[in-house]
């Protein structure tokens, strides 16, 4: 996702192609960063929505793995359900390789972007609230996959927001 002068982009493309499978020219300077931020919002909101559904499923007596298996052959599939949950959460390895602080940073930037654009950000804000609560109980340096394991504890925490 690249923003900036289109002629410079086209000249530089040959250097990027050997290291990038997909290259997208987005528009003027800053638009590549903006689209990456929007991408991260979708990833993080989807992960937390899947975590919420997983806890509801388990409360209803449905194993998390069963829910994920069904989602992955239906319209609810996502990168979170196809990769993150099986590899890092169901396996209980808790090693998604990103800190909760990083998700909080991205979602916080997304909320600021929405305010500057005067657009609705209710899902972004709800996700930020959950991340604020996780940080309020000292999880900022924990792997973000632990958000699933500690979901109930996080939801009950008081945030500083």
N, C-alpha and C positions, 0 to 999 in steps of 0.2 A: 504494500500500500504506500504509494509515493505521491507526494504533493510537491509542487514547485513549477518551475519553468518547463514547459513541455519539450522544447528543443534540447535542453540539458538532459532531461529524462531520456529522450530518444538516443542521444549520444552516449549516455551511460549504460543503456540497456544491455549492450554486449558484455559488459563487465559483471552485470548482475545475473544474467542467464545461467552461467555455470554453477552458481550457488543458490539459485531460487527456482523452484519448480513453477510457481505462479507469481507473476509480476503484474500489478495493477497500477496504472496511472489514475489518480483520483481527481486531481484538479490543482487549484492554486496552492501555494505554500500553506501548510498547516492542515490540509484536508486529509492527508494520509494519517497523520496523528489522530485526527478526530475520528476517522473510521476505525482505527485500531482501538480507540477508547470505546466506541459503540460496540465493537466486537467483544471486548472484555466485559462490558455490561451484560450482554446476552449470555456469555459463558457463565458468569458468576450468578446471575439471577436464576438461570436454568439449573445450575448445580444446587442452589439453596431450595428451589421449588421441588426438585427431585428429592432432596433430603426431607423436606416437610412431608411430601407424599409417602416416602419410605417409612417415616415414623407413624404416619396414619395407618399404612398397610400393616405394619408390625402390631400396632394396637388392635387392629381388627383380626389378628391371627394369621396374616398373610406374610410369609417370609420375604425379606428384602430381595433375595435372589430371584424369587418367583416373580415379584413385581418387575424387577429389571428385565428378566427374560421376556415377559409379556410386552413391556414397553419397547424392547429392541426389535420386535417384529410388528410393531404397530405405529400409529401416528405420534406417540409420545416419545419415540426414540430421539436421542440427542448424543452429542459427543460425551456428555456427562454420563448418560446411561450406557452407552456402548463401550466407553473406555475407562473413564474415571471411577465409576462405581465398581465394576468387576475387578479392575486392576489394583485399586488403592483402598476401597472401602469394604466391599464384601470380603476381600482377602484379608482384611484387617492389617495391612502393611502400613497404612497411614503415611504414605510417602509420595504425595502428589508433586512434591518439589516446589511448592510456593507457600510463602508464609501468609497468614491471615492479614498481616500488615499490608502486603502487596494488594490483596483483594480490596481492602479498605481504602487504600490510596486510589485505586482505579475507580471504584464506585463513588468515592468522594469527588473525584475529578468529574465523573459523569454527572453527578448531581449539580455541580457548579456549572457545567456546560449547559444542562437543561435550563437552569435559571437564567443564564445569559441569553439563551435562545427563546426564553419565555415559552417553554414546552412542558408538557406533563411528564412528570418523572416519578409517579407513585410507586412503581415496582423497583426502580433504582433506590428510592428513599426507603422503602421497606427493607430492601436488602442491606442498605447502609445501617439501618437500625439494628439488624441482627449482628452485623460486624462490629458496630459500636459496643454492643453488649458483650460480644466475645472478647474484645479488647479490654472492657471494663473488668473482666475477671482474669486478666493477665495472659490471654492467649495470643497476643500480637505476634510472637515469634514461633508459634506452633504451626505445623503443616495444616493447610486449609482443609484437608480431608478429615481432620479431627472435628470439624464443624458438625459432621454427621454423628460421630460418637457422642459428642457432648451437646447435642442439639437441645435437649430438654433443659439442661442446666443453663445454657446460653439464653434460651427464650425467657427463663425466669429471672435473669439478671437485670439489674437496673443499669441503664446506660447514662452517660453524662450528657446526652444530647437533649 
